[in-house]
Amino acid sequence: MRMRMRSVRNELLSQKIILEVVKGNEKAVYKVVRYYEKKIHNTFISTARKKGINISYMPLADMEQEVVIHLIIAVKRFKL
């Protein structure tokens, strides 16, 4: 099961999901956020470690939420 999860995480989002996000479908927006949330989190952790920042002092949840908002806005601007 674990190998299957990795292959699913490495797949691209389908055009159908992106089109549904552009149309405003909330379930599609949720799928996009779920797809990227671990990547966003890991990027913050990796960047903090590379810069020698103690992550216990960083408001990671707030920062991740801000990135998710920008992600949703960017996907909704996608031109059909």
Contacts in CASP RR format, 6 or more apart in sequence:
PFRMAT RR
TARGET T0000
AUTHOR 0000-0000-0000
METHOD contacts of the structure
MODEL  1
MRMRMRSVRNELLSQKIILEVVKGNEKAVYKVVRYYEKKIHNTFISTARK
KGINISYMPLADMEQEVVIHLIIAVKRFKL
9 35 0 8 1.000
9 38 0 8 1.000
13 31 0 8 1.000
13 32 0 8 1.000
13 35 0 8 1.000
17 28 0 8 1.000
17 31 0 8 1.000
17 32 0 8 1.000
18 28 0 8 1.000
18 32 0 8 1.000
18 75 0 8 1.000
18 78 0 8 1.000
19 80 0 8 1.000
20 27 0 8 1.000
20 28 0 8 1.000
21 28 0 8 1.000
21 29 0 8 1.000
21 32 0 8 1.000
21 72 0 8 1.000
21 75 0 8 1.000
21 76 0 8 1.000
21 78 0 8 1.000
22 75 0 8 1.000
22 76 0 8 1.000
22 78 0 8 1.000
22 80 0 8 1.000
24 76 0 8 1.000
29 72 0 8 1.000
29 75 0 8 1.000
32 71 0 8 1.000
32 72 0 8 1.000
32 75 0 8 1.000
33 68 0 8 1.000
33 71 0 8 1.000
33 72 0 8 1.000
36 68 0 8 1.000
36 71 0 8 1.000
37 64 0 8 1.000
37 68 0 8 1.000
40 64 0 8 1.000
40 67 0 8 1.000
40 68 0 8 1.000
40 71 0 8 1.000
41 60 0 8 1.000
41 64 0 8 1.000
44 55 0 8 1.000
44 58 0 8 1.000
44 60 0 8 1.000
44 63 0 8 1.000
44 64 0 8 1.000
45 55 0 8 1.000
45 60 0 8 1.000
48 54 0 8 1.000
48 55 0 8 1.000
48 58 0 8 1.000
49 55 0 8 1.000
END
